[in-house]
């Protein structure tokens, strides 16, 4: 547990985001959100995030969403994966599956909401 004055912060949000389809890749709104966030953060230290659907299905895919940590951006670059290219093709599933960063729960049969959690740790 972090002390109350540690400066750590968790940002929680819920509800369904929207995606503008411009490519023909695979992925749902939660993995698309997470890939967009990864692309903006570019490996910023101390920031972790998860976006998922409580029913265990992100759009029509077999994952609930995706998860990122500060090292994932560097791992993607080392593997030759460019987040911008995958975003342009709406292929967040392809991006995260190659990095083993999909959240896979299987169908939960409880469709409460989509949710996002971003953890920001102090330097």
Secondary structure, DSSP 4 states (H G I P E B T S, - for coil): ---TTS--EEEEEES-------S-----HHHHHHHHHHHHHTT-TTEEEEEEETTS-STTSSSSEEEE-TTHHHHHHHTT--HHHHHHTT-HHHHHHHTT-EE-----S----EEEEEEE---
